[in-house]
Amino acid sequence: MQIRFIANSTPAARNAQAPGATVSPTPSAESRRIKSDVDAARTTAMSALNNDRFRVMLEQISDPGASGALVTMGRDGGSTTDIKTALSRYAENSE
């Protein structure tokens, strides 16, 4: 799997205005909030893409065998645990 990142792929579109539009001297509170949310999402995405553990996890879940196990929430092989045993172990670990 290969992840590519193209920084600021549309800088012109971000600053483009419709013909005849007036420029607001200061951004509104809503536009500042949206910009802040977008910046936070971009920072989070870049952090995830640069995180080795996240990259390894993406590689593992993209494997067809592993993704099948995740969908069924089962193991790739080996023994299984019944629901009563799982609940009992969960209760023991929660105390």
N, C-alpha and C positions, 0 to 999 in steps of 0.2 A: 504494500500500500504506500502511496506517495501523497503527501500533503503539500500543496503549494500555496504560497501567500504572496499576493501582489498588493503592495502597500499603496494606498491612495490611488486606486485605479481610475477614479473619475474626479480628479480635483476640479476640473473646469465645470462640471455639472453641479458641484457643491456650491460654487460661487455664482453660478449663472442666475440671471433674473429675467423675468418676462419683460418684453418691451413695454415701456411706459410705466413700469413699477417704480414706486418710490422706495428709497432706502431708509429704513428705520434707524435713527441714531443709536439706540441701545436695544439689544435683544430683549424680548419679553421674558417673563419668568418661566413661561411654558417652554419657550425655545431653549432657554438655558438649562432647564431640567432635562429636556430631550437630549441636548448635546452632552450633558453630564452622563446620562444613561448610556448613550452610544459609546462615549469614551470608556466608561467602566466595562461595558461588554467587550469592547476591542481589547482592553488590557487583560481581561480575564481569558479571552480566546487566545491571545498571544502567549500568556503564561501557560495555558494548557498545552499549546502546541510545542512549547520549549521544554516541557516537563517530561523527562525520560520515563517515569513510571506511567504517565498517561499514554505516552506513545506505545509502550509495551502492552498496556491494557487494550489499546485500539487494535494492535496487531493480533492479540489473542482472541478478541471477540470477532474479528473479521475472518478467522479461520472457520471453515464450514463445520467442522466437527465440534468446535467449542461453541459456536453460535447455536447449534442444535441443542447442545446440553443446556445452554442458558435459557432457551425458549421453553424447554420442558422442565427447567430448574432441576435437572437430574445430574448425575455424575457421568463421566465418560465411560465408566465401567466400575466394577467392584460391587461391594455390598450396598444395600439401601437401608435407610432408617425409617421405621414406621412413625406415624404422627404422634403416638403416645410417648415414645422414647424421645422424640425431638422436643415435645413440650416439657417433658420432665427435665431434660438437660437445660433447656432455656430457663426454667424456673430455678434450677440449681445455680446457674450462672448469674441470675438477676438478684440473688440474695446478697 
